[in-house]
Amino acid sequence: WCIGPVHRLYIAKVVGCRTTFCTSWKVRFNCLVQMLIYETVC
């Protein structure tokens, strides 16, 4: 399930994570956790 729409969503999330420096640390932390989970599953 790592290919297709899920992967595109992940890429969008990574780009969003890297570009939103003005958001709170909670949002960025949650984002990082989701990325770690994705990379672990894949």
C-alpha positions as CSV (number, residue, x, y, z in Angstrom):
1,W,0.0,0.0,0.0
2,C,3.1,2.2,-0.2
3,I,2.5,3.0,-3.8
4,G,-0.2,5.2,-5.4
5,P,-2.4,7.7,-3.5
6,V,-1.0,6.8,-0.1
7,H,2.5,7.5,-1.3
8,R,1.5,10.8,-2.8
9,L,-0.2,11.7,0.4
10,Y,2.9,10.9,2.3
11,I,5.1,13.0,-0.1
12,A,2.7,15.9,0.3
13,K,2.8,15.5,4.1
14,V,6.6,15.4,4.1
15,V,6.8,18.6,1.9
16,G,4.2,20.2,4.2
17,C,6.2,19.2,7.3
18,R,9.4,20.6,5.9
19,T,7.8,23.9,4.7
20,T,5.7,24.8,7.7
21,F,8.2,26.2,10.1
22,C,5.7,28.6,11.7
23,T,3.4,25.9,13.1
24,S,3.5,24.8,16.7
25,W,6.0,22.1,17.9
26,K,3.1,19.8,18.6
27,V,2.0,19.8,14.9
28,R,5.6,19.2,13.7
29,F,6.1,16.4,16.3
30,N,2.9,14.7,15.2
31,C,4.0,15.0,11.6
32,L,7.4,13.4,12.4
33,V,5.8,10.6,14.2
34,Q,3.5,9.8,11.2
35,M,6.5,9.9,8.9
36,L,8.4,7.5,11.1
37,I,5.4,5.1,11.2
38,Y,5.1,5.3,7.4
39,E,8.8,4.6,6.9
40,T,8.7,1.7,9.4
41,V,5.7,0.1,7.7
42,C,7.2,0.5,4.3
